[in-house]
Amino acid sequence: MKLGGMVFLCSYFEEYIPKGFDTYQERRVTHERFNLIADHAAMAAGLFQAKYSNEDAQKRAAYILTNTAYGYDAQDNHPEALVFYQKSLGIIVDVFGAEHPTIVSLCNNIARVYADRAEYENAVEWYNKALHISDKVLNEASDIAALYINIAKLFIAQGNYKKSEQWLKKAKEICEEHLGQNHDITASTYNSLSSLYTHSGDYEVAAEWADKVLEIRKNIYSEENTAIAVTYSRIADLKRLQGLYGESVDLYLKALAIHEHIFGERHPAVAATYSNIATVFLAQGQTLKALEWTNKAILITENVYGVHHPDTAVMYNNVAYCYQTVGNYKEAEDWYFKALAIREKVLGLKHPVTAETYNHIACMYQEQGDTGKALEWHKKSLAIREEVLGEGHADTADTYGNMAVLFQERGEYEEALEWELKALKIREAVFGIRHPDTALSFNNIGAINQTMGEYKTALDWYFKALEIRENVLGPEHYDTAMSYHNIAVTYYSQGDYEKALEFTEKALKIYEESLGAHHPNIANTYNTIAIIYQDKNEYNKALEWYHKSLDVRKNAYGNRHPSVAAAYQNIATVHYLKEEYETALDLYHNALTIREKVLETNHPETAATYNNIANVYRETGVFEEALKLYSRALEIQESALGINHPDTGKTYINIAYLYYGEEDYKNALDFFCKAIAVCVSVDTENRPPYEVPIKDAYDCYLEDGGKEEQFEDWLKERIAKGVGSDDR
């Protein structure tokens, strides 16, 4: 499920624009200088305009105003940057007229600032102004190509990859015809093509263009050049996305060595590379290492930019996600809200990056089981994305997908399916049928059907996802392994243990080769193998695999993570099945201790542990303790999941059997009827995955003095009136 990943500050996305056109990389490199001169430059520009009226003074004033704009731009102070760019533009128009190359440069910079603010209509307007003038005044092929590159990048931000490709092809034609292969504008065009194909999920083609960029830049520059370092990072990004983690780290380290040699160890470029390295460790399941590298990046970013800068917010967001991954939700929440405060203030309440933070906060609450808060934050994210990016944007599809996961977890399967189908429609339109994000929707639709017990339909969707992943990402990619794992779980649910083991072993082989032996996904696969052996009543083998899963999870997350709690619970269940109740009870309490500390108090997983401990007390004859824990579980489930959720139904059944065993037939009947009501409240396709206890309810009815021939009518009437009424 796609729940929102780490938003690391990746390699610099260059905006190479010659002769005064601003660049993202240049702004970062010269940030400190602009920070010092911005206020003084503003004052100097005022003096020039006040004291001198000749043309040279006006040119000088425009120059200083433009540098002032650069300064504010470097600080991501977009409102002030726009003010000073437009002041400079006014002077240039007065001095040179409305058609001058410098005007193209300023229009371009204004457009880019609007694009950074996600004000795309304004950005398009200013790019069109630049285009209109450029046709008349720009003679240099490099200037024209660079303008086309920037327009293409705007369309990438909007998710319009076809239009972006059209502009980049025009830039490419100009470069290859007029500039030749060994020109940095040609390299920048190829780099933008690499970025485009990365966004559209065609990583192999993206890698081909990135390799061409590196070849050109090595011909132009020495090895110790920032352009080379940026290109290493670009290729490293692609290696990471392809699951080639070792190669990715090697390339990031090459970039890091260059940045440290040129800038020293306390520079934003160094911080960005630290952050990129952290992404690889996170993907490998080495969260503590990821946290270490992210903290190093934070120290630099805070020192250079201060604690109120968007780049600092990126780092705060990243460290929050690390804490979320290890289950430290309190720390994660603190860091997310620090990032959010910066983004809301600097970028505004309607910026896509602000929406991304809302999305991360929603997913954090979702993991904690607080579906109410999660839904609230998902809706905030969705409102921004639909308004700013539009309903057909890939990021909007991501939020639709996250809503689907949320409703699936709440047991509202039809609602979940509706949201995921909306996500799929967008992804097919934006990316086409053979894209990893489209495969993700296929996978998620399969997961919803699996949860509904529609196993054949689930397998159809899972195999569609698998086909795309094998062809696009390759047979050794971890997403392909995830498809194998999901197919295995579905076969297990059908009782086909041999096929389940076959696909689980396929997944395990890929995980071990691509992720190493200590990745959390391997723990999940070990867990699946254990479940299969458990259902085959091969309890010792099940315990062996469950313990392997526990070891990996503790190594990856530490001792207080929900996944570790789940592992304890699984091991406890096997001991329960072996009637080793004392051992089972100890392990269930281990799980409960973690869940009560880490998760929300009303989390369904905590309720599941209460249920399991109650089962042990029931088997050992401790009625009062069993009833107390079943009741606590039920209170959580009815509140968090609702009275018609399958898990709530299971607890109704457990309490019914508890009363039945105590020969309290009236209370037993009440809870049997509640369980039956769960089943009849939904359509056949959504029936809970357990046997409806009609026969036991019938026996209980007779024991309580009911008449055999009246049972069916009595039950129908009882369900119709509500399970709390009994007119016998």
Steps between C-alpha positions, in 0.01 A plus 500: 500500500618835419476705820738777440876462509796702602526840331876527498670796342634329191770607262484851368257527212691741284337789322792598277418840352791710373554875512325590821240223504486362852586139582394289796855377546648848468255639754600231748873548446485877535237512774734633767621786279149603401385478859755764593441740212123484459406778741797719405426453130141609551621818671761564230244459224281758667791745518587452134145569392466801727835665422555425133271515203743419221487174309816351655366556850171340404683197360702480820184523709338220297810286547493549879125439517546174310776392742270588788233279345759222473571541870138464600460218250789315662319528834174377337348834594283495192285810562807725540675334207200577278493862617864560409492305172204712391665824614805411290272406210331840517833681474623282211178564306536876560865503388502246213137466402275194516716277280842428647685174590519600867119517508485136390733413786290685758170360369652154525609557859159636598336196337728264688421666834128461432564135413684454831193646671281251306319794339511327165263729309716801583812303407352412160407865444856621563659221296271599213622859535859374488421288193329787320801728544759225445378443145606857421812561707675171584757395246704259709390139464606434857262770633204366302566138599536597865164678495338190348657288775343714771157485338537122481582487872181692575298235320681227697393674822141504371518132411455570128779278372393504134529878474826493690639247253393721206694800634806292584505352153501854358789591731683182400467579129640851553791372709600219266472721190667816631701417814627147447539215749768655720303798628356539846160613371486173307589321824228693683245400236597135534490538878145635478403208278641269766289680762190473282537125447574452869171669587315295241653178639714398202819457702703324232451783249562754776828326581608508134455879488676546835799302372517730197499801732792359696696430182454858375587662830812291544611630159427860600604516866762359729397216730491738799204703375153545648336414167668157515389452861141592413503246217633226728211576734251486213624155397506392866133600530416272211703210641309538828164498321608187315589331829875502428593631844871421503561680171283788620703555818828483309386777265366717782834465676678613182276807493563559869877491457483765227267728700716473812815572298349813341283639780622341822299283735234754605328591176142442375628281216666274758180494709293405194734210426486381861123500465513305176721236660244475780231410244699195397545378856129551560412299188728223630319498834798649687293772665747584775773567242256709300426701813872552563560641150186714513605654832837590345313674220281690749802643682634650177165624372408673826846661515485630142133587454366527853195328644235673286614403149322256265816288463517468879134391488599225255750365750249523788254304288761235428598447861129479586456220249796313648341517847167392353665199339641380834165559673602805703185691413539772763836610356364462146203721581723772649728511195214489249335798664830692505527439125136593449533830688780608264320389185169661590678829579748512212324308222141564604196291585431399140842381385550139381792456742274606787248243374774237507561573868128467571518164324790381716324605820188314384699182437664527843161519672379217279784276620404582859142393433349847533297483180299809590807726512648324197188568295501865607860553382454300178205726414715811560766361268243404239335843500833667411596248237163511325496882501864571415606197295162391371304175521706342226844540665709205615533645853122525523486133402739423787258658746209308349707184553574592860130559563437153359745345748334688785150380413629147448644503852165622631325207333317728254599301195265646240616850590862384483445349158339819373800712606756259353316484167514883488876478559534237226312712248742789549810281494398331177436842342826656626742208484336242276431135572862388545622715789594419862230733636236333284626166631460641851131564438458150357670366813281703735178396326622143542561562872148638551346200325718267704377659823142457375565130444482535122816297446465425129443868419791593729733263317396643162599851614818381672617323185432814291720695743766228487517505121569875496758479776688212340512678162561858617700459823647158432461155660747583778338824622354516851161618365491182293576308819209677670270375225625144552437539872146630453418215264638257757277641773195467275579137420542442872156652562358252249668214685744429215810472720730360231448796265519735796843362593615509136428872461626582848833339418520705177447818701750394764773433243466852354489667841809317620695587183387862459436614859725281711407268784388769745234694310149523653344363180694179556348483848154523341585215266631287786173577676295379202695173486439455873126554458486234229674245723278602791188424296652167399534428876880485464547713808874456553575613144262791548684605816834480323385744229318728745817534708700587187242769425526633857880521483495700177236740631682563826821562306324744263270681741618440854294340777200736510349494153151381397658242266694354793176482697337316208786249498458432873128454447553251218744293705260511794218368281700191404568426868128552564419245231750261659312557831812654654290766664752647744753566223225638276383735774850640556548567130157656458584735787827593322292597197247688712769702681636627169161574348370688802812721502543557128151493347193705574293369792215404266712326236348181352831314542490567875146362498624188322754440777231543769298242309787253488582533869130453576507179295774364726304591814191334352692178432646502851162567663564857621156628398503849655836595349396366162174696503678820609751479214242400237296802608801733469569362154138544399489859623797588277366315197151645516652849530781470247357252250124512553249231603490339155873440454615136475744541790220633718295196395777265610499654848122462520553129426773467762282657770206285393705180546629625834145541630396173333773316688369650825144389403388864495283441193320833497823704475651244264199531268525878506859491374435219249228720351734798485753290309233378259382860453850594381470241225151592383568876509716484186461340160626151427828617345598682820419224749757468780759224451369271777219251543169647611411329834136418411524141627641603839246781528228242430630265772525790743141603417375151583702488824339830598152349460419599145295284268666334203234593245507866604877558478521625141215749538631610839849562359371702202282711730786548744735621225231726352423665834861528607715256687427653838130403502345166594122461518492131593 
